Amino acid sequence: MLDTNVLVSGLLSPHGAPAGILNLVINGNVGLVLDARIFDEYSDVLHRKKFSFPEDAVNEIISFIRREGMFISPVPVACLVPDPGALPFIEVSLHANVPVVTGNIRHFSGSGAIVMTPVQFLEKFK
């Protein structure tokens, strides 16, 4: 499962680990697990004007995620983490037993979820 910062980073630069992960997702080599809250966050963030992503491209990406993503309804968990916005990602990660791939590992400390940087993910799963 991808933290939003990895999705954005992969779209901002075609080079680097986040872009490599997006290529794996788009090519069907890696599945994307999420819930409705995460999907809404992806859509909201990608539509922000500050990124200047073309509207058609964002709509295509969002449609792809809606069509190809594995949507689940995770069990709520109670844990104190530095970033409360990380809780949906933690719940999905724990419920689906998949790692959270993020550029902000510290946001997930103490959650019990498996957390990996994009580079660590590519080293393990590519």
C-alpha positions in Angstrom: 0.0 0.0 0.0 1.3 3.4 -0.9 1.4 6.4 1.3 0.2 9.5 -0.6 3.6 11.0 -0.6 5.0 8.1 -2.6 2.2 8.4 -5.2 2.8 12.1 -5.6 6.6 11.7 -5.7 6.3 9.0 -8.4 4.2 11.4 -10.5 6.4 14.4 -10.0 9.6 12.7 -11.1 9.9 9.8 -13.6 13.1 8.8 -11.9 13.7 7.3 -8.5 12.1 4.6 -6.4 8.6 6.1 -6.2 8.3 6.1 -10.0 9.6 2.6 -10.1 6.9 1.5 -7.7 4.2 3.2 -9.7 5.5 1.4 -12.8 5.2 -1.9 -11.0 1.6 -1.0 -10.0 0.6 0.1 -13.5 2.1 -3.0 -15.1 0.2 -5.2 -12.7 3.3 -6.6 -11.0 2.3 -5.2 -7.6 -1.3 -4.7 -6.4 -2.5 -1.6 -4.6 -4.5 -2.1 -1.4 -6.6 0.7 0.0 -9.9 1.8 1.4 -12.3 4.6 0.6 -10.5 7.1 2.9 -7.2 6.5 1.2 -8.8 6.7 -2.2 -10.4 10.1 -1.3 -7.0 11.3 0.0 -5.3 10.3 -3.3 -7.9 12.1 -5.3 -7.9 15.2 -3.2 -4.1 15.5 -3.1 -3.6 14.8 -6.8 -6.2 17.5 -7.7 -4.3 20.2 -5.7 -3.3 23.1 -7.9 0.1 23.3 -6.3 1.2 20.1 -8.2 -0.1 21.3 -11.5 -0.9 17.8 -12.7 -2.9 17.8 -15.9 -6.6 17.2 -15.0 -6.9 14.5 -17.6 -3.9 12.6 -16.3 -5.2 12.8 -12.7 -8.6 11.5 -13.7 -6.9 8.7 -15.6 -4.8 7.7 -12.6 -7.8 8.0 -10.2 -9.9 5.8 -12.6 -7.0 3.3 -12.8 -6.8 3.1 -9.0 -10.6 2.8 -8.6 -10.6 0.0 -11.2 -7.5 -1.9 -10.3 -7.0 -1.3 -6.6 -8.0 -3.8 -4.0 -10.5 -2.0 -1.8 -10.9 -3.4 1.7 -12.8 -2.4 4.9 -10.2 -2.6 7.6 -10.9 -3.2 11.3 -10.3 0.0 13.2 -7.2 0.1 15.5 -6.3 2.2 18.4 -2.7 3.4 18.4 -0.9 6.6 19.1 1.1 7.7 16.2 2.9 11.0 15.4 0.6 11.7 12.5 -3.1 10.9 13.0 -3.6 11.1 9.3 -1.6 7.9 9.0 -4.2 5.9 10.8 -6.2 4.8 7.6 -2.9 3.6 6.1 -2.0 1.7 9.3 -5.4 0.1 9.5 -5.3 -1.1 5.9 -1.7 -2.3 6.3 -2.5 -4.3 9.4 -5.8 -5.7 8.1 -4.3 -6.8 4.7 -0.9 -7.7 6.2 1.0 -5.6 3.6 3.7 -3.0 4.2 3.1 0.8 4.1 5.5 2.2 1.6 6.3 5.8 2.6 8.8 8.5 2.6 7.8 9.5 6.2 8.6 6.4 8.3 8.5 8.4 11.5 4.7 9.1 11.0 4.1 5.4 11.5 6.3 4.7 14.5 4.7 2.6 17.2 1.8 1.5 14.9 2.8 -2.2 14.6 2.5 -1.9 10.8 5.4 -3.0 8.5 6.8 0.2 7.1 9.3 0.5 4.2 10.8 3.3 2.3 10.3 3.1 -1.5 14.0 2.0 -1.9 13.5 -0.8 0.6 10.3 -1.9 -1.1 12.0 -2.1 -4.5 15.0 -3.9 -3.1 12.7 -6.6 -1.6 10.0 -6.9 -4.3 11.5 -6.0 -7.6 
